[in-house]
Amino acid sequence: THGKPIAWNITVAPKDTLRPVVWRFPIVGTVPYLGFFEEKDARRFAASAQARGFDTYIRPVAGYSTIGIASDPVYESMLDQGDARIVEVVLHEMLHGTLYLPGRSAWNESFATFVGVHGAALFFASQKGDDAGRKILEEAEQRERDEDRFGAFLAPIHEALEKLYAEPISKAEKLRRREDVFAATRRRFAEQYPGRHSIFSDPRLNNAVVASFGVYHHSAPEHDRIWKRVRGNLRRMVDLYRYAVENTDDPTGWLKQF
C-alpha cells in the first residue's frame, strides 16, 4: 500500500442525533459508514454532506474483511503498529469471516474488536518462554486495558448526547447545548490522557465522531458480561455467538438472555 491506509471510511450523522446515516448493500445489509479506496473521493463525499448540514468524520482503515466470501490478504497497512496490534487486527477481520449479522454493524464491529483485543492477549500468552514473547504479551494486555478504559470514557458522552437530543427543545437549542458536551469531553480527555492528541481533544469533535467510535465500542459492556459468564473462554464465546447467529431468529436478544 506504499505506506498508505488501504481505504478510508466516512461516517455521516445529523447534527441533532447520534443515529448515523446508513446505506444498504446486498449480503452485508445496512451499514453506518461508506468506504473509499481513494482519500480524495472520501473527502469529496464529506464536503457534499457538510454542505447539506451533516456532521462527518473520515478515518483511515488498516484492513477489511469480505466476511468469508473471498480470501482476505494481510495488507501492509496492518503491519505498522507492533506485533500485538498485527495479531489484534488479523483476528478482528477473521472474526468477520467466522460470523456476521447483516445490518448490525455496531454489534459486528464491537464483537470483532473484543475478540481481536482479548484474542491477541491469549495468543501471546500461549507463546512460551523468551523475553520478547513476554514483552509482546505485556503489550497485548495493555491494549486490552486501554480498550476497556476507552469504552468507559466513551459511555458518558453517548449518554449525555442521547439525553440532550431526546429533550423537547428546538434544534437550535440542541446545537447550542451540544457544544457544552463536546467542550466537557475535550477537558475530560485532556485530564484522562494528558499530552495525547486525539479527535476527542480536537475542536472538530462532532456527532459523526461519537457515532463512529460507538460502532466499535458501544456494545462492549454486553460482550464483557458474556465473556465473564463463560469464564474467559474465547473459543466458547465465539461458538456461542456463532450458534446465535446461525440458529436463532433474534441473535442479540437470545444472547441477552444467556
C-alpha positions, 0 to 999 in steps of 0.5 A, spaced: 500 500 500 506 504 499 505 506 506 498 508 505 491 506 509 488 501 504 481 505 504 478 510 508 471 510 511 466 516 512 461 516 517 455 521 516 450 523 522 445 529 523 447 534 527 441 533 532 442 525 533 447 520 534 443 515 529 448 515 523 446 515 516 446 508 513 446 505 506 444 498 504 448 493 500 446 486 498 449 480 503 452 485 508 445 489 509 445 496 512 451 499 514 453 506 518 459 508 514 461 508 506 468 506 504 473 509 499 479 506 496 481 513 494 482 519 500 480 524 495 473 521 493 472 520 501 473 527 502 469 529 496 463 525 499 464 529 506 464 536 503 457 534 499 454 532 506 457 538 510 454 542 505 447 539 506 448 540 514 451 533 516 456 532 521 462 527 518 468 524 520 473 520 515 478 515 518 483 511 515 482 503 515 488 498 516 484 492 513 477 489 511 474 483 511 469 480 505 466 476 511 468 469 508 466 470 501 473 471 498 480 470 501 482 476 505 490 478 504 494 481 510 495 488 507 501 492 509 497 497 512 496 492 518 503 491 519 505 498 522 503 498 529 507 492 533 506 485 533 500 485 538 496 490 534 498 485 527 495 479 531 489 484 534 487 486 527 488 479 523 483 476 528 478 482 528 477 481 520 477 473 521 472 474 526 468 477 520 469 471 516 467 466 522 460 470 523 456 476 521 449 479 522 447 483 516 445 490 518 448 490 525 454 493 524 455 496 531 454 489 534 459 486 528 464 491 529 464 491 537 464 483 537 470 483 532 474 488 536 473 484 543 475 478 540 481 481 536 483 485 543 482 479 548 484 474 542 491 477 541 492 477 549 491 469 549 495 468 543 501 471 546 500 468 552 500 461 549 507 463 546 512 460 551 518 462 554 523 468 551 523 475 553 520 478 547 514 473 547 513 476 554 514 483 552 509 482 546 504 479 551 505 485 556 503 489 550 497 485 548 494 486 555 495 493 555 491 494 549 486 490 552 486 495 558 486 501 554 480 498 550 476 497 556 478 504 559 476 507 552 469 504 552 468 507 559 470 514 557 466 513 551 459 511 555 458 518 558 458 522 552 453 517 548 449 518 554 449 525 555 448 526 547 442 521 547 439 525 553 440 532 550 437 530 543 431 526 546 429 533 550 423 537 547 427 543 545 428 546 538 434 544 534 437 550 535 437 549 542 440 542 541 446 545 537 447 550 542 447 545 548 451 540 544 457 544 544 457 544 552 458 536 551 463 536 546 467 542 550 466 537 557 469 531 553 475 535 550 477 537 558 475 530 560 480 527 555 485 532 556 485 530 564 484 522 562 490 522 557 494 528 558 499 530 552 495 525 547 492 528 541 486 525 539 479 527 535 476 527 542 481 533 544 480 536 537 475 542 536 472 538 530 469 533 535 462 532 532 456 527 532 459 523 526 465 522 531 461 519 537 457 515 532 463 512 529 467 510 535 460 507 538 460 502 532 466 499 535 465 500 542 458 501 544 456 494 545 462 492 549 459 492 556 454 486 553 460 482 550 464 483 557 458 480 561 458 474 556 465 473 556 465 473 564 459 468 564 463 463 560 469 464 564 474 467 559 473 462 554 474 465 547 473 459 543 466 458 547 464 465 546 465 465 539 461 458 538 456 461 542 455 467 538 456 463 532 450 458 534 446 465 535 447 467 529 446 461 525 440 458 529 436 463 532 431 468 529 433 474 534 441 473 535 442 479 540 436 478 544 437 470 545 444 472 547 441 477 552 438 472 555 444 467 556 
